[in-house]
Amino acid sequence: MKINEKNLCAFAVSATPVDKEGYLNKKGEVNKNFQKRYFVLKGNLLFYFDKKGDKEPVGVVILEGCTIELTEDDEMFCFKIEFHGTNNRSYVLGAESQESMEQWMKALACAGYDYMKLMVAELQRQLADIEDTPNQLSQVVGSPIPPPRQRHNPFNKLDNNHQRSHSFRSGRIEDTTRHSESPQKVSFRELHNFYGRPILTDFNAWKHEQRKKMEKHETNLIMF
């Protein structure tokens, strides 16, 4: 992997968010003595400086493909960044207290891409469980499940996935629960004729009554 040293140094001292920072004692690779360095963690990049406020880091550790472990030595509050594979070095770091050591180990263990990928997968699983919970509770408790939020024009033709609340047969309304296997399709003309028939009947009856009254009135006038 190619790393642009200039851009990396600029990123180390930029105003980008810092996940954790502070002094740690770093064990040398050749000289095994501990040296105090100022560490800055940004994402999966662990920069270290000679002292706080320096304009350029001494080095950087890319926290991918590694594990954070306690050292097997007797040094107090020491842990290591262990890279697995051949010709991979380890970074041994020492904190000032047990609490500081645990905080640094936790922050470094959560900095890698693999950990973030696992966290995203776990959050997606929890979200799926939350979305399934209302239907599961409804089935257990026996409460009705709300219907889907859909509105249909009653004059449009419905597909086979939607059942009508009523069907029109032989001039009367029947419950579709008896005929749910084969729901009928009703045209606008059939709807108009069905609902218009009783209105037309009432209108004809009213017209007939009015005609009878008029005929009776005219008869009375002739007799007068």
C-alpha positions as CSV (number, residue, x, y, z in Angstrom):
1,M,0.0,0.0,0.0
2,K,1.4,3.4,-1.0
3,I,1.2,6.2,1.6
4,N,1.7,9.8,0.8
5,E,3.9,10.9,3.6
6,K,3.2,14.6,3.2
7,N,-0.6,14.2,3.3
8,L,-0.3,11.7,6.2
9,C,1.7,14.2,8.3
10,A,-0.8,17.0,7.4
11,F,-3.7,14.7,8.5
12,A,-1.9,13.9,11.8
13,V,-1.9,17.6,12.9
14,S,-5.1,18.7,11.2
15,A,-8.3,19.7,13.0
16,T,-10.0,16.4,12.3
17,P,-11.7,14.6,15.2
18,V,-9.4,12.8,17.6
19,D,-10.6,9.5,19.1
20,K,-8.0,9.4,21.9
21,E,-4.8,11.1,22.7
22,G,-2.2,11.1,25.5
23,Y,1.3,10.1,26.6
24,L,2.4,6.4,26.5
25,N,5.7,4.8,27.0
26,K,6.9,3.1,23.8
27,K,9.4,0.2,23.8
28,G,12.1,0.6,21.1
29,E,12.5,-2.0,18.4
30,V,16.3,-2.1,18.6
31,N,16.9,-0.3,21.9
32,K,14.6,-2.1,24.3
33,N,14.3,0.9,26.6
34,F,11.0,2.7,27.0
35,Q,10.7,6.2,25.6
36,K,7.8,8.6,26.3
37,R,5.8,9.5,23.3
38,Y,2.6,11.5,22.7
39,F,0.0,9.3,20.9
40,V,-2.9,10.5,18.8
41,L,-5.6,8.1,17.5
42,K,-7.6,9.1,14.5
43,G,-9.8,6.4,13.0
44,N,-7.5,3.4,12.4
45,L,-4.3,5.5,12.4
46,L,-2.3,5.8,15.6
47,F,0.3,8.6,15.3
48,Y,3.0,9.2,17.8
49,F,5.1,12.4,18.4
50,D,8.1,13.2,20.5
51,K,6.0,15.6,22.5
52,K,2.6,17.2,22.4
53,G,2.3,20.1,20.0
54,D,4.9,18.9,17.5
55,K,4.2,19.8,13.9
56,E,5.2,16.3,12.5
57,P,4.7,12.8,13.9
58,V,7.6,10.5,14.5
59,G,5.7,7.5,13.1
60,V,2.3,6.0,12.5
61,V,0.7,2.6,13.2
62,I,-2.1,1.4,10.8
63,L,-4.4,-0.6,13.0
64,E,-5.5,-3.3,10.6
65,G,-4.9,-7.0,10.9
66,C,-3.7,-6.7,14.4
67,T,-4.8,-7.6,17.9
68,I,-4.5,-5.7,21.2
69,E,-3.1,-8.0,23.9
70,L,-1.5,-7.8,27.4
71,T,2.3,-8.3,27.4
72,E,3.7,-11.5,28.9
73,D,6.5,-9.5,30.7
74,D,6.3,-8.2,34.2
75,E,6.2,-4.5,33.1
76,M,3.4,-2.7,34.9
77,F,0.4,-1.5,32.8
78,C,1.9,-2.7,29.5
79,F,0.2,-4.0,26.4
80,K,1.1,-4.6,22.8
81,I,-0.2,-4.2,19.3
82,E,0.5,-7.6,17.8
83,F,0.5,-8.0,14.0
84,H,0.2,-11.6,12.9
85,G,2.3,-13.1,10.1
86,T,5.9,-13.3,9.2
87,N,8.2,-10.3,9.5
88,N,5.6,-8.3,11.4
89,R,6.8,-6.3,14.4
90,S,4.9,-5.7,17.6
91,Y,4.5,-2.4,19.4
92,V,4.8,-2.6,23.2
93,L,3.3,0.3,25.0
94,G,3.0,1.2,28.7
95,A,0.4,3.3,30.4
96,E,0.6,5.2,33.7
97,S,-2.2,3.3,35.4
98,Q,-4.5,0.3,35.1
99,E,-7.4,2.5,34.1
100,S,-5.4,4.3,31.4
101,M,-4.2,1.0,30.0
102,E,-7.7,-0.5,29.8
103,Q,-9.0,2.7,28.0
104,W,-6.2,2.6,25.5
105,M,-6.6,-1.1,24.8
106,K,-10.4,-0.7,24.3
107,A,-9.9,2.3,22.0
108,L,-7.3,0.6,19.8
109,A,-9.3,-2.6,19.6
110,C,-12.3,-0.7,18.3
111,A,-10.4,1.3,15.7
112,G,-10.0,-1.2,12.9
113,Y,-12.1,-1.6,9.9
114,D,-13.0,-5.3,10.7
115,Y,-14.4,-4.2,14.1
116,M,-16.5,-1.5,12.4
117,K,-17.8,-4.0,9.9
118,L,-18.9,-6.3,12.7
119,M,-20.6,-3.5,14.5
120,V,-22.6,-2.5,11.3
121,A,-23.6,-6.1,10.8
122,E,-24.8,-6.4,14.4
123,L,-26.8,-3.1,14.2
124,Q,-28.4,-4.3,11.0
125,R,-29.4,-7.5,12.8
126,Q,-30.9,-5.6,15.7
127,L,-32.8,-3.3,13.4
128,A,-34.3,-6.3,11.6
129,D,-35.3,-7.8,15.0
130,I,-37.0,-4.5,15.9
131,E,-38.9,-4.4,12.6
132,D,-40.1,-8.0,13.1
133,T,-41.2,-7.5,16.7
134,P,-44.7,-5.8,16.2
135,N,-45.9,-8.7,13.9
136,Q,-44.5,-11.3,16.4
137,L,-46.3,-9.6,19.3
138,S,-49.5,-9.4,17.4
139,Q,-49.4,-13.1,16.7
140,V,-48.6,-14.0,20.3
141,V,-51.2,-11.7,21.9
142,G,-53.8,-12.3,19.3
143,S,-54.4,-8.7,18.5
144,P,-55.2,-7.8,14.9
145,I,-52.5,-6.7,12.6
146,P,-53.2,-3.3,11.0
147,P,-53.9,-3.5,7.3
148,P,-51.4,-2.1,4.8
149,R,-51.7,1.7,4.2
150,Q,-53.1,1.5,0.7
151,R,-56.0,3.2,-0.9
152,H,-57.8,1.9,-4.0
153,N,-60.2,3.5,-6.4
154,P,-63.3,1.3,-6.2
155,F,-63.9,1.9,-9.9
156,N,-60.5,0.5,-11.0
157,K,-60.0,-3.1,-11.8
158,L,-58.4,-4.9,-8.9
159,D,-55.7,-7.6,-9.4
160,N,-55.8,-11.0,-8.0
161,N,-54.0,-10.0,-4.8
162,H,-56.8,-7.7,-3.6
163,Q,-60.3,-9.0,-2.6
164,R,-63.4,-6.9,-2.7
165,S,-65.3,-6.2,0.4
166,H,-68.5,-7.0,-1.4
167,S,-69.5,-8.7,-4.7
168,F,-72.5,-8.0,-6.8
169,R,-74.5,-10.9,-8.0
170,S,-78.1,-11.2,-9.2
171,G,-78.8,-7.6,-8.0
172,R,-77.8,-8.1,-4.4
173,I,-74.7,-7.8,-2.2
174,E,-73.0,-11.0,-0.9
175,D,-70.2,-11.4,1.6
176,T,-67.0,-12.3,-0.1
177,T,-66.0,-14.6,2.7
178,R,-68.2,-17.2,1.1
179,H,-66.6,-16.7,-2.3
180,S,-63.1,-15.7,-1.4
181,E,-61.6,-18.3,-3.8
182,S,-62.9,-16.6,-6.9
183,P,-63.6,-12.9,-6.4
184,Q,-65.6,-11.3,-9.2
185,K,-64.6,-8.2,-11.1
186,V,-67.3,-5.6,-11.4
187,S,-67.4,-2.9,-14.1
188,F,-68.5,0.7,-13.6
189,R,-71.6,0.1,-15.6
190,E,-72.6,-2.8,-13.3
191,L,-72.0,-0.6,-10.2
192,H,-74.1,2.2,-11.8
193,N,-77.0,-0.1,-12.7
194,F,-76.9,-1.8,-9.3
195,Y,-77.1,1.5,-7.2
196,G,-79.2,3.3,-9.8
197,R,-82.0,0.6,-9.9
198,P,-83.5,1.4,-6.5
199,I,-83.2,5.1,-7.1
200,L,-85.0,4.7,-10.5
201,T,-87.7,2.6,-8.8
202,D,-88.4,5.2,-6.1
203,F,-88.4,8.0,-8.7
204,N,-91.0,6.1,-10.8
205,A,-93.2,5.5,-7.8
206,W,-93.0,9.2,-6.8
207,K,-93.8,10.2,-10.4
208,H,-96.8,7.8,-10.4
209,E,-98.1,9.3,-7.2
210,Q,-97.8,12.8,-8.5
211,R,-99.7,11.8,-11.7
212,K,-102.5,10.4,-9.6
213,K,-102.8,13.5,-7.6
214,M,-102.9,15.7,-10.7
215,E,-105.6,13.5,-12.2
216,K,-107.7,13.7,-9.0
217,H,-107.2,17.5,-8.9
218,E,-108.4,17.9,-12.5
219,T,-111.5,15.7,-11.9
220,N,-112.4,17.9,-8.9
221,L,-112.1,21.0,-11.1
222,I,-114.4,19.5,-13.8
223,M,-117.0,18.5,-11.3
224,F,-117.0,22.0,-9.8
